[in-house]
Amino acid sequence: MGVLTLARALEIAEDMELDLVEVSPESDPPVCKIQDFGKFQYEKQRRERKARKQQKNIEVKEVQLGPKTDEHHLNFKIRDARRWIEEGMKVKVRVKFKGREITHPEIGRNRLEKIALELQDVAIVEQKPSLEGRSMLMVLAPHPEKK
């Protein structure tokens, strides 16, 4: 209909028994549509609900171990991490240091690098091993091309 005054636009909307809905208030002049406002709100809620359903939630699992965790238990942790990554989840691998173990962070870093090497066929390192307080953390994610 082009550029109209507010009074004229309201008059036209009233004649058609519809509402004047402001679509883009930040433009100059503001853009409005003549339509049923209740129907407009309903359709907007439906679009938002559909978008929420289609949104993919990536779950993050965590594996905790210590610098003294033996090979047998480490293999169990790696097996679990592999299963979760193959299911499309991200995996946080955390090495917790107790007492004076914190004076040798290279042991934890080596442990995390070994895990990353074991899982390199199914995962990429999303966050490199970093020391945060008394724990060292690394995040593994599934290969993007294997999804």
C-alpha positions as CSV (number, residue, x, y, z in Angstrom):
1,M,0.0,0.0,0.0
2,G,3.0,2.3,0.3
3,V,3.8,4.9,2.9
4,L,0.7,5.9,4.9
5,T,0.0,7.9,7.9
6,L,-0.7,6.1,11.1
7,A,-4.3,7.3,11.3
8,R,-5.0,6.2,7.7
9,A,-3.4,2.8,8.2
10,L,-5.5,2.2,11.4
11,E,-8.6,3.3,9.5
12,I,-8.0,0.8,6.7
13,A,-7.3,-2.0,9.2
14,E,-10.5,-1.2,11.1
15,D,-12.5,-1.2,7.9
16,M,-11.1,-4.7,7.1
17,E,-11.8,-5.9,10.7
18,L,-8.1,-6.8,11.2
19,D,-5.2,-5.4,13.2
20,L,-2.3,-3.2,12.3
21,V,0.8,-5.2,13.2
22,E,4.3,-3.6,13.4
23,V,6.7,-6.0,11.6
24,S,9.9,-3.9,11.6
25,P,10.0,-1.1,14.1
26,E,13.7,-0.2,13.6
27,S,13.4,0.7,9.9
28,D,12.6,4.2,8.7
29,P,9.6,4.4,8.2
30,P,8.4,1.5,10.4
31,V,7.0,-1.4,8.4
32,C,3.5,-2.6,9.4
33,K,1.1,-5.3,8.1
34,I,-2.7,-5.5,8.2
35,Q,-3.5,-8.9,9.6
36,D,-5.1,-10.9,12.4
37,F,-2.8,-10.4,15.4
38,G,-3.9,-13.5,17.2
39,K,-3.1,-15.7,14.2
40,F,0.2,-13.9,13.8
41,Q,1.2,-14.7,17.4
42,Y,0.0,-18.4,17.0
43,E,2.1,-18.9,13.8
44,K,5.1,-17.3,15.4
45,Q,4.9,-19.7,18.4
46,R,4.6,-22.6,16.0
47,R,7.7,-21.6,14.1
48,E,9.7,-21.2,17.4
49,R,8.5,-24.6,18.7
50,K,9.4,-26.3,15.4
51,A,12.9,-24.7,15.5
52,R,13.4,-25.9,19.0
53,K,12.4,-29.5,18.0
54,Q,14.9,-29.5,15.1
55,Q,17.7,-28.1,17.2
56,K,20.4,-30.7,17.9
57,N,21.5,-30.9,21.5
58,I,25.0,-32.2,21.9
59,E,25.5,-34.0,25.1
60,V,28.9,-33.8,26.8
61,K,30.0,-36.9,28.8
62,E,33.0,-36.8,31.2
63,V,35.7,-39.3,32.0
64,Q,37.7,-38.7,35.2
65,L,41.0,-40.4,36.0
66,G,44.1,-39.7,38.0
67,P,47.8,-39.7,37.0
68,K,48.2,-43.1,38.7
69,T,45.2,-44.8,37.0
70,D,46.5,-48.2,35.7
71,E,46.3,-49.4,32.1
72,H,43.4,-51.8,32.7
73,H,41.1,-49.0,34.1
74,L,42.4,-46.6,31.5
75,N,41.3,-49.0,28.7
76,F,37.8,-49.1,30.2
77,K,37.6,-45.3,30.1
78,I,38.9,-45.2,26.6
79,R,36.3,-47.8,25.5
80,D,33.5,-45.8,27.1
81,A,34.7,-42.6,25.5
82,R,34.9,-44.3,22.1
83,R,31.3,-45.5,22.4
84,W,30.0,-42.0,23.4
85,I,31.9,-40.3,20.5
86,E,30.5,-42.8,18.0
87,E,27.0,-42.0,19.3
88,G,27.8,-38.3,18.5
89,M,28.5,-37.0,22.0
90,K,31.5,-34.9,23.1
91,V,33.7,-36.2,25.8
92,K,35.6,-34.3,28.5
93,V,38.6,-36.1,29.8
94,R,39.8,-34.9,33.2
95,V,42.9,-35.9,35.1
96,K,42.5,-35.0,38.7
97,F,45.6,-34.4,40.8
98,K,45.6,-35.1,44.5
99,G,48.2,-33.8,47.0
100,R,51.7,-33.5,45.6
101,E,50.8,-35.0,42.2
102,I,50.2,-31.5,40.9
103,T,54.0,-31.0,40.9
104,H,54.2,-33.3,37.8
105,P,51.5,-32.0,35.3
106,E,53.5,-33.6,32.5
107,I,52.3,-37.0,33.6
108,G,48.6,-35.9,33.2
109,R,49.4,-34.3,29.9
110,N,51.0,-37.5,28.6
111,R,48.0,-39.5,29.8
112,L,45.6,-37.1,27.9
113,E,47.8,-37.2,24.8
114,K,47.8,-41.0,24.9
115,I,44.0,-41.0,25.1
116,A,43.7,-38.6,22.2
117,L,46.1,-40.8,20.1
118,E,44.0,-43.9,20.9
119,L,40.8,-42.1,19.8
120,Q,42.1,-40.2,16.8
121,D,40.3,-42.5,14.4
122,V,36.9,-41.4,15.7
123,A,37.6,-38.0,17.5
124,I,39.3,-34.7,17.1
125,V,40.7,-32.7,20.0
126,E,38.4,-29.7,20.4
127,Q,40.2,-28.3,23.4
128,K,43.8,-29.1,24.0
129,P,44.9,-30.3,27.5
130,S,44.9,-27.3,29.9
131,L,45.5,-27.1,33.6
132,E,42.6,-25.7,35.6
133,G,43.2,-25.6,39.3
134,R,44.0,-29.2,40.4
135,S,42.7,-30.9,37.2
136,M,43.8,-31.0,33.6
137,L,41.0,-31.0,31.0
138,M,40.8,-32.0,27.4
139,V,37.6,-32.0,25.2
140,L,37.2,-34.5,22.3
141,A,34.5,-34.2,19.7
142,P,33.4,-36.6,16.9
143,H,35.0,-36.1,13.5
144,P,32.8,-33.6,11.5
145,E,32.9,-35.7,8.3
146,K,31.9,-38.9,10.1
147,K,28.6,-37.6,11.5
